Amino acid sequence: MTTTECADPRSPWGRGHSPGLRVELPIAVGLTVIIGATLLGLPEAAHRLLVLDLVVAAVSVAMVPVMLRWPVPAAIALAVLTLVSPAATPSASAASMLVAQSRPFRLAALVGVGSVAAQAVQAAWRPTASLGYGWWLVLITVAWAALIGWGTVMRVRRELLISLQERARRAEADRDRRVAEARLAERTRIAREMHDVLAHRLTLLATYAGALEYRPDSAPEKLSAAAGVIRSGVREALEELRGVITVLREDESDDELRPQPSLADLDRLVGESRDAGTTVAFENDLAEVDADVPAATGRTVYRIVQEGLTNARKHAPGAPVTIVLTGAPGDGLRIELRNPVPVATTAEPLPGAGLGLLGLTERVQLARGELDHGIGPDGEFHLRVRIPWPA
């Protein structure tokens, strides 16, 4: 059964009905015709009943399309016709089962009770010669109960299939959503890794290139040295980019095995910024307890300082930067970076991807720390971070 076949359990049209109903409707029509034809053999005194039965048979057959579209009103109308003629019985039985297939059980049961009551009234004034009145009521009651039960089973089965299909669609949608989220997380991870590795190096190169642009009259030795630094920086940036691409192609387990920056690399990081012309005041009160700082925490501290220096070169070129590291086990580790905010500058600001502070915020949150940044009353930009440091 396809989704189209069972899209609406209440719909009386099309493939949504069970094969049993599709078979019973032609049978009901055929039986009605047969009953009408059989009544032709009645004696002369029953001609009026014959005419009535033929009219009821024709009306019940004509109501089959109405039954398919509006089963409950059709079942009620056929029950009324059953009061006066047995010729409506086959169509009335089909209508009762259709109600059971497409409507709640309580409504189907009420329709069934009404149909049986109509049969009882009809049998009272037009008794059958082969069965007594009591046995006729038992037969009709059992037959209608079987019809209602069969139709209810078909309805429950169809609704179960619809529920399973809907559950499968939801599961597929959830899977697609998880795949999309995983892809977004992977792209974010790649962007953060590229930013961490390249932003710092490229801003250093931009600083050196800017110095060459504004000091073209420098001594040849200085120009040569600056060009050498730029060439070396480009080579290092390419090596780091190659390393990032290699890591991104490997499993996460391999990613944990590659060398990671730590607190011990802060002096080198600060030295690179000083070589590029940035005045950096570095106060590291953790120099004597580096070994006690967890590796993941040290890596986070390195990235914070790296991003702070990068932002200072981008947005406040030439401004001095102050870095203060303090803390103790059990008290937490604190990092503060600050630099004056330039009032005006003639230099074109370096472009940024907008991922720096966002990436830092995510890193600090993963470390269960706190981050605060902004311009203070003293006119300086402050970046303050506190990271837990277990005792």
C-alpha positions, 0 to 999 in steps of 0.5 A: 500500500502506497502513501497515496492509497492511504493518505486519508483514512476518512476518504470514501473515494479511490484506493483508500478502501480495502479490497473487501469493500471493492468486492462487496459493492458489486455484490450488493448491486448484484444481490439487489438486482437478483432480489428484484428479479426473484420477486417477479415470481410472486403471486398476483396478490403481491404485485404491489409489494413487487413494485415497491421492492423494485423501486427500493432496489433501484433507489438503493443501487442509485445510492452507491455513489452517494454511499461512497462519498457520504457513508453515514447519511447513505447508511441512514437512508438505506436503513429507512428503505430497509424498513419497507423492503428487503431489497435494500439489505445488500446496499445497507450492509455495504454502507454499514461496513463502509462507515466502520472502515472510515468512521470511529467505532462508536458511530459505526456501532450506532449505524449498525444498531439502527440497521439491525432495528430496521431489519427487525421492523421489516421482518415483523410485517414482512416475515420470511417463510424459511426462518422464524422471526427470532432466528432471523433477528439472530442471523441479522445481528450476527451478520451486521456485527461481522460487517462492523467488526471487519470494517473496523479491523480494516480501518485500524489496519489502514490507520496503523499503516499511515502511522508507520509511514508518517513515523518513517517520514519523520525519521527520514526528516530527522536523519536529514536534519542531523546530517545537515547539522553535522555538515554545518558543524564540520564546516564551522570546525573547518572555518575555525581551524583555518581562522586560528591558523591563518589569521594570526600569520596573515595579519603579521604579513600584512603588518610587514607589508604595510611597513614596506609600503609606508617606508619605501626609503628604508635602508636596503638591509632593512628592506631585505630583512623585511622581505625575508620575514615576509617570505618566511611568513608566507612559507610558514602560513603555507605549511600550517595550511597544509597541516590543517588540510591534512588534519581535516582529512584524517579522523578525529582520533588522529587530530588529537595526536598532532602537536598542539599549541600550549602555554609554553608557546606563548613567548614565541607568539608574543615574540612574533608580534613584537617582531612585526612592530607591535608593542606587547607587554606580557605579564605571565604569572603562570611561568612557574606552574605551566606543567600544572595547567591541563593541556586543553586549558593551555591550548585554549589560553594560547588561542585566546592570546592569539586571537587578541593579538590578531584583533589588535593588529586588525582594528588598532594597528600600531597600538600597544597591547597588554597581556596579563595571565594570572590564576592558581589551581582551584581559583581559576585561570584569568586572561586579560588583553587590552589595547587603546582604541584608535580615534582615527587612522589613515591605514585601511583596516584589515578585513576579517571573517567575523569568526574570531570572537565568536570562535573564542566564545565557543571555545570558552563555553566548551571549557566552561569558562566566562568571556567578556569583551568591550570598550571600558571607561578608560577608552581601551578595548578589554578582553577578559576570560576566566577558565576553571583550573581544577585544584 
